[in-house]
Amino acid sequence: MPLEWQQTLWDDDGQPTRDPSKGEPLWKWKDERPLKDLVSKIWDEPECRTVQSGTTWPEDEDWDEERNEPFPPCFPDMVWKPTAIKVDNVHLYGHNRESVALVEVLPKISEREAGLLYDLLLRILVYDPERRPTAQEVLSHP
C-alpha cells in the first residue's frame, strides 16, 4: 500500500523519508485568511530602515544580535532583512502578541503591487499543470 502525503515524513532538506529519526510529518497551514489578505500585508522595505510608532517594545535578552545586522552590501538591491529594521529604536525581532501593533506600522507593499502579486499567484497555484503559466509567462507578468 503506497504512503499518502499525510503519512510521509520530511527531513530538514524538505526531502521525503521513512526514517522517523530523520523526519517529521508535514504540518498543515492553519491560517484561514484569504490569500488576497495575506498578500496585501506583505512588508515593504522602509526608506529609512527605522520606523517611529509611538509605542514601546521590550528587548528580548536572549535574542541573537547577529540577526539584527543587515545583509552584506552585495544584497541590498535584491533583498532586505526585516530583523535589521528598528521600530521605536528597537530591532524588530519576531512576531508575537506584543509585537502586533508594531508590525502594523511597518510599510506594506503598494495596493497595485499587491494586486499584481495576487494575480500572479492565482495563475501559478493551479492544480492542473496544463493551465499553469509557462516560466516565460511568469517572467513576463507585470
Residue frames as a rotation matrix with the C-alpha (Angstrom) as fourth column:
MET 1
0.575 0.818 0.000 0.00
0.818 -0.575 0.000 0.00
0.000 0.000 -1.000 0.00
PRO 2
-0.204 -0.698 0.687 1.56
0.630 -0.631 -0.454 3.36
0.749 0.340 0.568 -1.04
LEU 3
-0.529 -0.062 -0.846 2.09
0.772 -0.449 -0.450 6.08
-0.352 -0.891 0.285 1.55
GLU 4
0.583 0.698 0.415 -0.31
0.770 -0.639 -0.008 9.01
0.260 0.324 -0.910 1.48
TRP 5
-0.055 -0.639 0.768 1.20
0.231 -0.756 -0.613 12.52
0.971 0.144 0.189 1.62
GLN 6
0.579 0.321 0.750 -0.17
-0.597 -0.459 0.658 12.91
0.555 -0.829 -0.074 5.18
GLN 7
0.976 -0.205 0.066 1.87
0.114 0.751 0.651 9.86
-0.183 -0.628 0.756 6.27
THR 8
0.473 -0.848 0.240 5.10
0.576 0.092 -0.812 10.93
0.666 0.523 0.532 4.59
LEU 9
0.616 -0.411 -0.672 7.89
0.536 -0.407 0.740 12.26
-0.577 -0.816 -0.031 6.81
TRP 10
0.806 -0.333 0.489 10.07
0.240 -0.570 -0.786 15.15
0.541 0.751 -0.379 5.64
ASP 11
0.172 -0.834 -0.524 13.71
0.985 0.131 0.115 15.76
-0.028 -0.536 0.844 6.56
ASP 12
0.141 -0.190 -0.972 15.43
0.423 -0.876 0.233 19.11
-0.895 -0.443 -0.044 7.20
ASP 13
-0.842 -0.493 -0.218 16.15
-0.006 -0.397 0.918 19.48
-0.539 0.774 0.331 3.46
GLY 14
-0.119 0.899 -0.422 12.47
-0.817 -0.330 -0.472 19.03
-0.564 0.289 0.774 2.54
GLN 15
-0.528 -0.131 -0.839 13.02
-0.681 0.656 0.326 15.54
0.508 0.743 -0.436 1.16
PRO 16
0.596 0.798 0.089 10.64
-0.715 0.477 0.511 12.65
0.365 -0.368 0.855 1.92
THR 17
-0.629 -0.770 -0.110 11.93
-0.603 0.572 -0.556 9.95
0.491 -0.284 -0.824 4.26
ARG 18
0.394 0.726 -0.563 10.58
-0.102 0.644 0.758 6.86
0.914 -0.241 0.328 6.01
ASP 19
-0.346 -0.635 -0.690 13.04
0.676 0.342 -0.653 7.17
0.651 -0.692 0.311 8.90
PRO 20
0.689 0.725 0.019 11.20
0.499 -0.493 0.713 8.72
0.526 -0.481 -0.701 11.90
SER 21
0.361 -0.617 -0.699 14.52
0.761 -0.238 0.604 9.71
-0.539 -0.750 0.384 13.49
LYS 22
-0.710 -0.700 0.081 15.31
0.589 -0.526 0.614 11.94
-0.387 0.483 0.785 10.48
GLY 23
-0.773 0.457 0.439 11.89
0.178 -0.508 0.843 13.30
0.608 0.730 0.312 9.51
GLU 24
-0.763 0.615 -0.199 8.70
0.048 -0.253 -0.966 14.88
-0.645 -0.747 0.164 10.75
PRO 25
-0.088 0.808 0.582 5.14
0.938 0.265 -0.225 14.93
-0.336 0.526 -0.781 9.37
LEU 26
-0.715 -0.033 0.698 4.15
0.428 -0.810 0.400 17.82
0.552 0.585 0.594 7.13
TRP 27
-0.619 0.527 -0.583 2.22
0.507 -0.299 -0.809 20.37
-0.600 -0.795 -0.082 9.19
LYS 28
-0.026 0.739 0.673 -0.96
0.978 -0.120 0.169 21.86
0.205 0.663 -0.720 7.88
TRP 29
-0.900 -0.189 0.393 -1.22
0.183 -0.982 -0.054 25.61
0.396 0.023 0.918 7.30
LYS 30
-0.379 0.779 -0.499 -3.89
0.920 0.257 -0.297 26.75
-0.103 -0.572 -0.814 9.75
ASP 31
-0.757 0.103 -0.645 -4.27
-0.025 -0.991 -0.130 30.38
-0.653 -0.082 0.753 8.69
GLU 32
-0.169 0.811 0.560 -7.76
0.842 0.415 -0.346 30.74
-0.513 0.413 -0.753 7.25
ARG 33
0.099 0.194 -0.976 -7.33
-0.144 -0.968 -0.206 34.27
-0.985 0.161 -0.068 5.88
PRO 34
0.910 0.249 0.332 -7.81
0.287 0.200 -0.937 34.66
-0.300 0.947 0.110 2.13
LEU 35
0.080 -0.927 0.367 -4.66
0.982 0.136 0.130 34.82
-0.170 0.350 0.921 0.01
LYS 36
0.221 0.050 0.974 -5.56
0.531 -0.844 -0.078 38.39
0.818 0.534 -0.213 -1.04
ASP 37
0.967 0.139 0.213 -5.44
-0.107 -0.537 0.837 39.49
0.231 -0.832 -0.504 2.63
LEU 38
0.621 -0.783 -0.017 -2.06
0.522 0.398 0.755 37.84
-0.585 -0.478 0.656 3.17
VAL 39
0.007 -0.623 0.782 -0.57
0.981 -0.146 -0.125 39.40
0.192 0.769 0.610 0.04
SER 40
0.474 0.249 0.845 -1.77
0.282 -0.951 0.123 42.91
0.834 0.180 -0.521 0.92
LYS 41
0.981 -0.097 0.165 0.03
-0.189 -0.338 0.922 42.75
-0.034 -0.936 -0.350 4.29
ILE 42
0.489 -0.871 0.034 3.50
0.851 0.468 -0.238 41.93
0.191 0.146 0.971 2.93
TRP 43
0.559 -0.354 -0.750 6.03
0.304 -0.754 0.582 44.32
-0.772 -0.553 -0.314 4.43
ASP 44
0.762 -0.412 0.499 7.90
0.400 -0.307 -0.864 46.68
0.509 0.858 -0.069 2.16
GLU 45
-0.137 -0.908 -0.396 11.34
0.965 -0.033 -0.259 47.96
0.222 -0.418 0.881 3.00
PRO 46
0.763 0.357 -0.539 11.14
0.511 -0.844 0.164 51.22
-0.396 -0.401 -0.826 4.98
GLU 47
0.759 -0.472 0.449 13.09
0.174 -0.518 -0.837 54.02
0.628 0.713 -0.311 3.30
CYS 48
0.287 -0.663 0.691 14.98
-0.762 -0.595 -0.255 54.93
0.581 -0.454 -0.676 6.46
ARG 49
-0.174 -0.291 -0.941 15.11
0.154 0.936 -0.318 51.41
0.973 -0.201 -0.118 7.99
THR 50
-0.956 0.027 -0.291 13.69
0.287 -0.111 -0.951 52.98
-0.058 -0.993 0.099 11.17
VAL 51
-0.240 0.944 0.227 10.01
0.344 -0.136 0.929 53.25
0.908 0.301 -0.293 11.95
GLN 52
-0.972 0.008 0.236 8.57
-0.211 -0.475 -0.854 55.51
0.105 -0.880 0.463 14.64
SER 53
-0.411 0.868 -0.278 5.33
0.401 0.446 0.800 54.18
0.819 0.218 -0.531 16.09
GLY 54
-0.246 0.311 0.918 4.96
-0.688 -0.723 0.060 55.87
0.683 -0.617 0.392 19.48
THR 55
0.882 0.468 0.047 4.78
-0.369 0.626 0.687 52.55
0.293 -0.624 0.725 21.32
THR 56
-0.015 -0.916 0.401 7.37
-0.989 0.071 0.127 50.62
-0.145 -0.395 -0.907 23.28
TRP 57
0.793 0.146 -0.591 8.65
-0.319 0.927 -0.198 47.15
0.519 0.345 0.782 22.69
PRO 58
0.633 -0.583 0.509 10.80
-0.581 0.077 0.810 45.43
-0.511 -0.809 -0.290 25.33
GLU 59
-0.043 -0.755 -0.654 14.07
-0.919 0.286 -0.270 43.88
0.391 0.590 -0.706 24.18
ASP 60
0.970 0.213 -0.115 14.38
-0.170 0.937 0.304 40.11
0.172 -0.275 0.946 24.43
GLU 61
0.449 -0.857 0.254 17.62
-0.772 -0.229 0.592 39.47
-0.449 -0.462 -0.765 26.32
ASP 62
0.050 -0.417 0.907 18.12
0.058 0.908 0.415 36.07
-0.997 0.032 0.069 24.69
TRP 63
0.920 0.391 0.012 17.75
0.038 -0.058 -0.998 37.38
-0.389 0.919 -0.068 21.14
ASP 64
0.171 -0.876 0.450 20.62
0.869 0.350 0.350 36.71
-0.465 0.331 0.821 18.76
GLU 65
0.225 -0.137 -0.965 22.17
-0.024 -0.991 0.135 40.12
-0.974 -0.008 -0.226 17.96
GLU 66
-0.779 -0.625 0.053 23.56
0.020 0.059 0.998 38.93
-0.627 0.779 -0.033 14.62
ARG 67
-0.265 0.764 0.588 20.03
0.939 0.343 -0.022 38.54
-0.219 0.546 -0.809 13.28
ASN 68
0.621 0.557 -0.552 19.68
0.493 -0.825 -0.277 42.33
-0.610 -0.101 -0.786 13.54
GLU 69
-0.350 -0.796 -0.493 22.59
-0.062 -0.506 0.861 43.08
-0.935 0.332 0.127 11.24
PRO 70
0.529 0.525 -0.667 21.74
-0.679 -0.210 -0.703 43.99
-0.509 0.825 0.245 7.63
PHE 71
0.809 -0.263 0.525 22.74
0.475 0.819 -0.322 41.62
-0.345 0.510 0.788 4.85
PRO 72
-0.244 -0.966 -0.087 26.16
0.618 -0.224 0.754 42.24
-0.747 0.131 0.652 3.25
PRO 73
-0.234 0.111 -0.966 26.36
-0.353 -0.935 -0.022 45.18
-0.906 0.336 0.258 0.80
CYS 74
-0.968 -0.165 -0.191 26.10
-0.233 0.292 0.928 42.90
-0.097 0.942 -0.321 -2.24
PHE 75
-0.684 0.728 0.047 22.45
0.729 0.684 0.005 42.09
-0.029 0.038 -0.999 -1.36
PRO 76
-0.606 0.514 -0.607 20.62
0.142 -0.681 -0.718 45.42
-0.782 -0.522 0.340 -0.81
ASP 77
-0.595 0.405 -0.694 19.32
-0.785 -0.478 0.394 45.70
-0.172 0.779 0.603 -4.36
MET 78
-0.647 0.313 -0.696 17.91
-0.189 0.818 0.544 42.17
0.739 0.483 -0.470 -4.20
VAL 79
0.239 0.695 -0.678 16.52
0.536 0.488 0.689 41.64
0.810 -0.528 -0.257 -0.71
TRP 80
-0.201 -0.263 0.944 16.16
-0.621 -0.711 -0.331 43.39
0.758 -0.652 -0.020 2.63
LYS 81
-0.577 -0.121 -0.808 16.19
0.437 0.789 -0.431 41.91
0.690 -0.602 -0.402 6.11
PRO 82
0.365 0.833 0.415 13.17
0.042 -0.460 0.887 42.77
0.930 -0.307 -0.203 8.29
THR 83
0.714 -0.082 -0.695 15.02
0.688 0.267 0.675 41.87
0.130 -0.960 0.247 11.51
ALA 84
-0.452 -0.891 -0.039 17.56
0.890 -0.448 -0.078 44.62
0.052 -0.070 0.996 10.75
ILE 85
-0.144 0.508 0.849 14.76
0.238 -0.815 0.528 47.23
0.961 0.278 -0.003 10.94
LYS 86
-0.916 -0.132 -0.379 14.33
0.398 -0.183 -0.899 49.32
0.049 -0.974 0.220 14.07
VAL 87
0.080 0.951 0.299 10.88
0.387 -0.307 0.869 50.11
0.918 0.046 -0.393 15.44
ASP 88
0.925 0.224 0.306 10.90
-0.137 -0.556 0.820 52.69
0.354 -0.801 -0.483 18.27
ASN 89
0.237 -0.954 0.186 14.70
-0.896 -0.288 -0.337 52.40
0.375 -0.087 -0.923 18.24
VAL 90
-0.077 -0.214 0.974 14.50
-0.570 0.811 0.133 48.65
-0.818 -0.545 -0.184 18.97
HIS 91
-0.809 -0.289 -0.512 15.28
-0.588 0.396 0.705 46.00
-0.001 0.872 -0.490 16.36
LEU 92
0.376 0.907 -0.191 12.36
-0.922 0.387 0.022 44.02
0.094 0.168 0.981 15.01
TYR 93
-0.642 -0.751 0.151 12.96
-0.766 0.636 -0.095 40.51
-0.024 -0.176 -0.984 16.25
GLY 94
-0.946 0.322 0.021 9.89
0.323 0.944 0.061 38.42
0.000 0.064 -0.998 15.69
HIS 95
-0.464 0.870 0.165 6.15
-0.500 -0.411 0.762 38.31
0.731 0.272 0.626 15.64
ASN 96
-0.739 0.303 -0.602 4.18
0.623 0.648 -0.439 37.66
0.257 -0.699 -0.667 18.80
ARG 97
0.257 0.956 -0.145 1.14
0.947 -0.219 0.234 39.11
0.192 -0.197 -0.961 20.60
GLU 98
0.281 -0.199 -0.939 3.11
0.541 -0.776 0.326 42.09
-0.793 -0.599 -0.110 21.92
SER 99
-0.672 -0.713 -0.201 4.51
0.217 -0.449 0.867 42.97
-0.708 0.539 0.456 18.52
VAL 100
-0.113 0.684 0.721 1.27
0.965 0.247 -0.084 43.01
-0.235 0.686 -0.688 16.51
ALA 101
0.804 0.449 -0.389 0.74
0.390 -0.893 -0.224 46.78
-0.448 0.028 -0.893 16.87
LEU 102
0.107 -0.854 -0.509 4.36
-0.313 -0.515 0.798 47.48
-0.944 0.074 -0.322 15.99
VAL 103
-0.633 -0.310 0.709 4.31
0.475 0.568 0.672 45.21
-0.611 0.762 -0.213 12.96
GLU 104
0.344 0.876 0.339 1.21
0.870 -0.162 -0.466 47.06
-0.353 0.455 -0.817 11.73
VAL 105
0.684 -0.085 -0.725 3.20
-0.093 -0.995 0.029 50.32
-0.724 0.047 -0.689 11.41
LEU 106
-0.454 -0.860 0.235 5.72
0.158 0.182 0.971 48.80
-0.877 0.477 0.053 9.01
PRO 107
-0.212 0.372 -0.903 5.09
-0.856 -0.517 -0.012 49.93
-0.472 0.771 0.429 5.43
LYS 108
0.170 0.364 0.916 3.24
0.179 0.902 -0.392 47.44
-0.969 0.231 0.089 3.22
ILE 109
-0.799 -0.377 0.468 3.71
0.500 0.015 0.866 46.85
-0.334 0.926 0.176 -0.50
SER 110
-0.785 0.490 -0.379 1.56
-0.559 -0.824 0.093 49.14
-0.267 0.285 0.921 -2.64
GLU 111
0.098 0.929 0.357 -2.01
-0.386 0.366 -0.847 48.22
-0.917 -0.055 0.394 -3.49
ARG 112
0.583 0.063 -0.810 -1.03
-0.813 0.033 -0.582 47.92
-0.009 0.997 0.071 -7.17
GLU 113
-0.436 -0.842 -0.318 1.91
-0.797 0.525 -0.298 45.62
0.417 0.124 -0.900 -6.40
ALA 114
-0.646 0.278 0.711 -0.23
-0.418 0.650 -0.635 43.51
-0.639 -0.707 -0.303 -4.05
GLY 115
0.450 0.884 -0.128 -2.86
-0.544 0.158 -0.824 43.17
-0.708 0.441 0.551 -6.80
LEU 116
0.356 -0.411 -0.839 -0.28
-0.863 0.200 -0.464 42.08
0.359 0.890 -0.283 -9.36
LEU 117
-0.739 -0.652 0.172 1.29
-0.659 0.645 -0.388 39.58
0.142 -0.400 -0.906 -6.96
TYR 118
-0.271 0.745 0.610 -2.14
-0.425 0.476 -0.770 38.18
-0.864 -0.468 0.188 -6.09
ASP 119
0.650 0.506 -0.567 -2.95
-0.702 0.113 -0.703 37.79
-0.292 0.855 0.429 -9.79
LEU 120
-0.082 -0.786 -0.612 0.37
-0.848 0.378 -0.372 36.03
0.524 0.488 -0.698 -10.45
LEU 121
-0.797 -0.219 0.562 -0.08
-0.545 0.662 -0.515 33.67
-0.259 -0.717 -0.647 -7.50
LEU 122
0.170 0.939 0.297 -3.61
-0.514 0.342 -0.786 32.76
-0.840 -0.019 0.542 -8.63
ARG 123
0.622 0.012 -0.783 -2.22
-0.769 0.200 -0.607 31.85
0.150 0.980 0.133 -12.05
ILE 124
-0.375 -0.886 -0.272 0.69
-0.750 0.463 -0.473 29.81
0.545 0.026 -0.838 -10.65
LEU 125
-0.822 0.040 0.568 -1.18
-0.453 0.558 -0.695 27.99
-0.345 -0.829 -0.441 -7.88
VAL 126
0.245 0.859 -0.449 -3.39
-0.969 0.220 -0.109 25.99
0.005 0.462 0.887 -10.21
TYR 127
0.225 -0.119 0.967 -3.66
-0.416 0.886 0.206 22.24
-0.881 -0.449 0.150 -9.69
ASP 128
0.800 0.137 0.585 -3.85
0.411 0.586 -0.699 21.33
-0.438 0.799 0.412 -13.38
PRO 129
-0.139 -0.969 -0.203 -0.33
0.396 -0.242 0.886 21.73
-0.908 0.043 0.417 -14.86
GLU 130
-0.338 0.078 0.938 -1.80
0.940 -0.008 0.340 22.35
0.034 0.997 -0.071 -18.33
ARG 131
0.621 0.689 0.373 -3.49
0.649 -0.719 0.249 25.50
0.440 0.088 -0.894 -17.04
ARG 132
0.515 -0.522 -0.680 -0.42
0.500 -0.462 0.732 26.90
-0.696 -0.717 0.023 -15.24
PRO 133
0.902 -0.242 -0.357 1.66
-0.417 -0.704 -0.575 29.61
-0.113 0.668 -0.736 -16.93
THR 134
0.633 -0.772 -0.060 4.98
0.592 0.533 -0.604 28.73
0.499 0.347 0.794 -18.50
ALA 135
0.069 -0.714 -0.696 8.22
0.887 -0.276 0.370 30.04
-0.457 -0.643 0.615 -16.99
GLN 136
-0.774 -0.353 0.525 8.35
0.595 -0.688 0.415 32.66
0.215 0.634 0.743 -19.77
GLU 137
0.077 0.896 0.437 4.78
0.383 -0.432 0.817 33.78
0.921 0.104 -0.376 -18.98
VAL 138
0.650 0.096 -0.754 5.66
0.760 -0.091 0.644 34.09
-0.007 -0.991 -0.132 -15.29
LEU 139
-0.345 -0.892 -0.293 8.76
0.830 -0.436 0.349 36.13
-0.439 -0.123 0.890 -16.13
SER 140
-0.800 0.037 0.599 6.79
0.398 -0.714 0.576 38.45
0.449 0.700 0.556 -18.40
HIS 141
0.266 0.907 -0.328 4.00
0.894 -0.104 0.436 39.04
0.361 -0.409 -0.838 -15.87
PRO 142
0.271 -0.161 0.949 3.87
0.032 -0.984 -0.176 42.74
0.962 0.078 -0.262 -14.93
